[in-house]
Amino acid sequence: MRTNEPALDNASRGRGRGHVVVVGGGLAGLSAGLACADAGARVTLLEGRPRLGGATWSFERNGRWFDNGQHVFLRCCTAYRGFLDRIGTAGQVHLQDQLAVPVVAPGGKTAWIRRTSGLPAPFHLAPALARYGHLGLADRVRLGPAAVALGRLDLADPALDQVSFADWLATHGQRPAAVDGLWGLIVLPTANLPASEVSLAMAAKVFQTGLLSQADAADIGWAAAPLAQLHGESAATALERTGGTVRLRAKVDHIGPPTSTGLVVVADGQRLQADAVILAVPHTAAASLLPAGAIPHPELLDGLGVSPIVNVGVVYDRRVTDHMLAAGLGSPAQWVFDRTEAALGGEGAQSSSEEQVLGVSLSAADQWLGQRPEQLSDMITGALAELFPAARSARVLDTVVTRERAATFRAVPGTAALRPGTKTAVPGLALAGAWTDTGWPATMEGAVRSGQAAAREALHHLSRTAGAAHGGTGDWPSEVPARDPSHNITEVLT
Ligand SMILES: Cc1cc2nc3c(=O)[nH]c(=O)nc-3n(C[C@H](O)[C@H](O)[C@H](O)COP(=O)(O)OP(=O)(O)OC[C@H]3O[C@@H](n4cnc5c(N)ncnc54)[C@H](O)[C@@H]3O)c2cc1C
């Protein structure tokens, strides 16, 4: 049942062995809700907005679909891919057989980052990097030792979170050309901060997990359908099939302290009784909802900060590039994606016209947040014309600008210690969200992992309380089984 009605008390009636209320319908909340429902719990998910999907959403304009921002994943994002499998949309994404990224400079000069099949990590990238034409020979030779040193860092060492990635790179022989021409191209979109700002701890996680530990880990995947269809709508259907309830426009304003009958969640003045609660809202909203004493210093969550992402969608009257994705070097168009198929609704959709829709992603976009959409549009269409010569003679039919001011937390040195874990001091209350202590950057993978961890915590609590009520152990599974993957200018303010 999905409804906009605020009659929350109805949701607390019905079948089920324990009632889990999930607050927040982003990927963390959706995966948490599904994991609890799959384990047999009765789930009510409360989302403040009129749609699900949280930071991943889409809108229609002039018959084309645009996402709020390009969302990319890697083959190593097993939790996210398992989530897609669970909600039945794993077939609505593309996943490269083999990592291959053209890095294009103004004028069109292109060098490739690609893996060579048959070579184990970390040597799988060596042949491509040895020929990587955007760096001189001396810089290319220096890449290897730095990569080896990065791969050997101990991610559990708190000292890694005391220094920026750029500082560490400098002490490992990496000159500015290598930082701009290679390391920064990868860390900027994955951690949403430049190498000069991002914590070494976060960068090391990205490189170790994505590039240095397993050869196929960094094969890139992206949505072939609008994100709203890929995530929110499909997850809602999956949750409802389990008997769960999704309530939209249900903004939670209070979570009460625990009582003998569990926890009380209040949304728009309506009370909802829960056996366990999973709080899966952004960190900017979590502190004010946490009951007193739930985590030691909720005020420190502010320290996680925010980092923006700006996205510019450009519709051309013809094809201007054959690349499905490309990184722009020395260009404001940091990463460019061919979004034509998704813009038409996905599922192999084809246009009767020759038009091409490009999505251009600007990470760590503080400097562009204040610019007018016309300025951003001019900047990006100009940059695309420099990268792809065919764009110079193409007509721009439409451009769409989206700005996400708080796209992710700001993973600067010192933030690792500010990310709380799943468990809180309030029995039955668990935390989820890409900003919690997943070890991952603020990603879809991190969000899904956090949701699954919170579900485990909630189920464990139900197990304990059911056991206490019946004088024995409860019958809740102690583990949420991991799911392996089977295989004209518009500005939108957010
Ligand atoms: C433009 C952009 C591009 C990105 N690109 C990538 C990418 O390429 N790859 C990648 O992996 N990640 C990317 N990310 C990050 C990724 O989207 C997020 O990390 C992830 O989706 C966060 O999920 P979440 O569930 O933790 O939080 P959210 O998605 O923020 O969900 C939290 C939900 O809680 C709801 N909520 C808040 N307060 C309340 C309340 N009081 N009551 C009820 N509900 C409430 C919100 O409305 C929201 O729906 C990108 C993010 C953005 C914005």
PDBQT file of the ligand as one rigid body, heavy atoms in Angstrom, charges set to zero:
ROOT
HETATM    1  C1  LIG A 501      23.825  14.791  -7.936  1.00  0.00    +0.000 C 
HETATM    2  C2  LIG A 501      24.352  13.576  -7.221  1.00  0.00    +0.000 A 
HETATM    3  C3  LIG A 501      25.207  12.705  -7.893  1.00  0.00    +0.000 A 
HETATM    4  C4  LIG A 501      25.678  11.565  -7.239  1.00  0.00    +0.000 A 
HETATM    5  N1  LIG A 501      26.459  10.701  -7.926  1.00  0.00    +0.000 NA
HETATM    6  C5  LIG A 501      26.753   9.491  -7.380  1.00  0.00    +0.000 A 
HETATM    7  C6  LIG A 501      27.407   8.503  -8.131  1.00  0.00    +0.000 A 
HETATM    8  O1  LIG A 501      27.756   8.706  -9.295  1.00  0.00    +0.000 OA
HETATM    9  N2  LIG A 501      27.638   7.310  -7.552  1.00  0.00    +0.000 N 
HETATM   10  C7  LIG A 501      27.262   7.035  -6.267  1.00  0.00    +0.000 A 
HETATM   11  O2  LIG A 501      27.448   5.910  -5.805  1.00  0.00    +0.000 OA
HETATM   12  N3  LIG A 501      26.660   7.983  -5.499  1.00  0.00    +0.000 NA
HETATM   13  C8  LIG A 501      26.397   9.191  -6.027  1.00  0.00    +0.000 A 
HETATM   14  N4  LIG A 501      25.768  10.142  -5.287  1.00  0.00    +0.000 N 
HETATM   15  C9  LIG A 501      25.552   9.894  -3.845  1.00  0.00    +0.000 C 
HETATM   16  C10 LIG A 501      24.370   8.977  -3.603  1.00  0.00    +0.000 C 
HETATM   17  O3  LIG A 501      23.265   9.371  -4.397  1.00  0.00    +0.000 OA
HETATM   18  C11 LIG A 501      23.979   9.074  -2.134  1.00  0.00    +0.000 C 
HETATM   19  O4  LIG A 501      25.108   8.812  -1.330  1.00  0.00    +0.000 OA
HETATM   20  C12 LIG A 501      22.902   8.106  -1.718  1.00  0.00    +0.000 C 
HETATM   21  O5  LIG A 501      21.861   8.044  -2.665  1.00  0.00    +0.000 OA
HETATM   22  C13 LIG A 501      22.363   8.547  -0.358  1.00  0.00    +0.000 C 
HETATM   23  O6  LIG A 501      21.332   7.680   0.049  1.00  0.00    +0.000 OA
HETATM   24  P1  LIG A 501      20.738   7.804   1.524  1.00  0.00    +0.000 P 
HETATM   25  O7  LIG A 501      19.580   6.901   1.584  1.00  0.00    +0.000 OA
HETATM   26  O8  LIG A 501      21.825   7.639   2.506  1.00  0.00    +0.000 OA
HETATM   27  O9  LIG A 501      20.269   9.315   1.706  1.00  0.00    +0.000 OA
HETATM   28  P2  LIG A 501      19.174  10.140   0.890  1.00  0.00    +0.000 P 
HETATM   29  O10 LIG A 501      19.138   9.685  -0.500  1.00  0.00    +0.000 OA
HETATM   30  O11 LIG A 501      19.479  11.578   1.146  1.00  0.00    +0.000 OA
HETATM   31  O12 LIG A 501      17.787   9.744   1.559  1.00  0.00    +0.000 OA
HETATM   32  C14 LIG A 501      17.332  10.289   2.758  1.00  0.00    +0.000 C 
HETATM   33  C15 LIG A 501      15.827  10.441   2.659  1.00  0.00    +0.000 C 
HETATM   34  O13 LIG A 501      15.325  10.870   3.928  1.00  0.00    +0.000 OA
HETATM   35  C16 LIG A 501      14.251  11.743   3.680  1.00  0.00    +0.000 C 
HETATM   36  N5  LIG A 501      14.010  12.543   4.879  1.00  0.00    +0.000 N 
HETATM   37  C17 LIG A 501      14.771  13.553   5.381  1.00  0.00    +0.000 A 
HETATM   38  N6  LIG A 501      14.232  14.017   6.515  1.00  0.00    +0.000 NA
HETATM   39  C18 LIG A 501      13.105  13.293   6.730  1.00  0.00    +0.000 A 
HETATM   40  C19 LIG A 501      12.119  13.307   7.746  1.00  0.00    +0.000 A 
HETATM   41  N7  LIG A 501      12.189  14.166   8.789  1.00  0.00    +0.000 N 
HETATM   42  N8  LIG A 501      11.086  12.441   7.659  1.00  0.00    +0.000 NA
HETATM   43  C20 LIG A 501      10.985  11.565   6.621  1.00  0.00    +0.000 A 
HETATM   44  N9  LIG A 501      11.892  11.523   5.638  1.00  0.00    +0.000 NA
HETATM   45  C21 LIG A 501      12.950  12.361   5.683  1.00  0.00    +0.000 A 
HETATM   46  C22 LIG A 501      14.721  12.550   2.480  1.00  0.00    +0.000 C 
HETATM   47  O14 LIG A 501      13.616  13.203   1.840  1.00  0.00    +0.000 OA
HETATM   48  C23 LIG A 501      15.376  11.476   1.644  1.00  0.00    +0.000 C 
HETATM   49  O15 LIG A 501      14.475  10.886   0.738  1.00  0.00    +0.000 OA
HETATM   50  C24 LIG A 501      25.318  11.312  -5.885  1.00  0.00    +0.000 A 
HETATM   51  C25 LIG A 501      24.475  12.197  -5.216  1.00  0.00    +0.000 A 
HETATM   52  C26 LIG A 501      23.994  13.308  -5.867  1.00  0.00    +0.000 A 
HETATM   53  C27 LIG A 501      23.062  14.236  -5.137  1.00  0.00    +0.000 C 
ENDROOT
TORSDOF 0
